[in-house]
């Protein structure tokens, strides 16, 4: 097994072979999760704490389920409602938590880089469950697994990522992962939602969605945040849907066997037509959710193995 | 059927020629040019121009029409008649109506109403919803419906972040944004330009520097976003260097000026005459002369009337409380000819600024005499003198600063797509 990382803070620090071995292990967990008895003792005796400084239902549930299926003791902390409100700094929260001896820490935070900061202060393995506009590595990994299963490979594909690229950590992590695996990446969206300097990242930029979708193997839609809809970045929902919403007419320009992805939760009628999202021949949106649990199990498992090995070395005095 | 304009003095803004000749029109389009005494083809109609000037019809960029909201000041019908009489064959209508033209539905309404007018009308749309500077309009839908530009008029978008996003979004659609370069803080409440005149008369005033500040800000945002941009009015000499630098840097920018700022100065206000109240206010004589030179040099691209009808009650007020603006559709041509008679500008230079450049900027096929262009034409006697009587104007509103003025230049005929809309047999 070639997964060497201590933490999973982003895709950026992973090598292609680490990504591949994580996805390979996730395949085993997909099989496990489809059984009636979905249990392994990979994390037996370990404590997993999910710390969400930003509201989340889906991702938190996915991590909780992943930890429990692997036998860990899982605790959820909705930090947004607790000590932070009382003025405690992120580092103090981390130190307090560290004193409780967790083994795996899953963190989501609204500020880019906050999870990296926290990881420096604790003795356990940290998984980034999304930090600001920076990274969301498990989302990119679950997307990768979904693509690999649907298309039979994870390289030499044309992937169109559409929508609010500027504010999306999902887009950033996917951009990095798909780039590492040697795919052709197109970013599609209004210029107001395109991050600056992205043209130098080896991707193709399209403002015209019809152009951008031509021949794409994978169409990855992003969620448009409510607060960006009215006038600030784009004029209105209806103009956005007209120009960048995925409907049957625009999708027809993609490859005939193109798959449609969305990290959820969807705004039907804003970024994606409901009938496309529900089309079982094109949409793999439900598969993404399923792969999410498996990928998170694989990530927890691999980090726990590395953590155990590291502690073993420390106990025997190895360096 | 062919129409021959024979024995004309052709004013060609593309070639900058002012020479005798004849012009042939076929099916509403210009089909060729010939000698002054070109014989009429079989079945064609000959109009003997008698050596008078024949030029592309004026394209007046920034016409306020009172529909919707202020139809008692001006309607599409009355504005259209005034335009035809003034040699204006295309009006570019402003969106600062009540309510503003800020939705596709509102644009469809004015587009329907515009069919009342005998001349061409294109519409600008607001840049932000309700012109409040908080949310951008549906630039995509409005562009699809034919909006030629986006502007909040004299209301400056203060929020630079929002303005930069509007510009970025517009760039993707190749939409033109029209700015009003003015620092809104400095110019708040001002009715005159700072200086001896404003001080003597006690009129609240603004430094010409407010225009420089506004222009610098807007040009920096244009450099950042690379959108297509036009300054509605540049009226002070101090703003010209920045404009020149930005153009040299390759920004896609143009600039306009009102005919009033080219022909009047701050002293014309005289005894608090409210027909001389404008936004921005009239400038010094030095500024006026610098602007005429800037038009001659091509640094200022567009001359327009900024036709702004106001009813009598809006003007019968203390100077600083009076509504700004003047009607101009019928006075644009004779006022512009003042610059020709004074020797500052040639007729082809004037027509470059009043027909060719606005057409190019808004990607219209008109505004020129070349073959294939729509036969939007004005025939006029540049020398005919007259005394302006504001009650002879066809606009519903009569607020012209040229009332009682001696002027030269009479429109003899106006044609839109080869059809006569003003003159003897219109």
Interface residues (C-beta under 8 A of the other chain):
Chain A: X190 X191 X192 X207 X230 X231 X232 X233 X234 X235 X236 X238 X239 X242 X243
Chain B: X128 X129 X134 X135 X136 X137 X138 X139 X140 X141 X162 X165 X168 X169 X171 X172
